[in-house]
Amino acid sequence: MLILIKLAAIATVVIFFQTGKKHGENGYKWALIGFIGFALGFAISMTVIGETLISVAVACIVVYLTRSRLLKILANTRST
């Protein structure tokens, strides 16, 4: 299970970095935000639920919602 957690965290960092660069933002900042979101989502769900696979899924959902919210904020700031 540890490799699944590491792969999900790496995928999160890569996706956030590429998204940030694609939209002309600082990719490292976006990658850090994504990693912190994944780590917090995983840690909190692991504390509350206690099941590793479910915690990874919850962390991935948290990361997806964080990314969509960041993109929405970016679109709003560019349109005004």
Secondary structure, DSSP 4 states (H G I P E B T S, - for coil): -HHHHHHHHHHHHHHHHHHHHHTTS-HHHHHHHHHHHHHHHHHHHHHHT--HHHHHHHHHHHHHHHHHHHHHHHHHHHH-
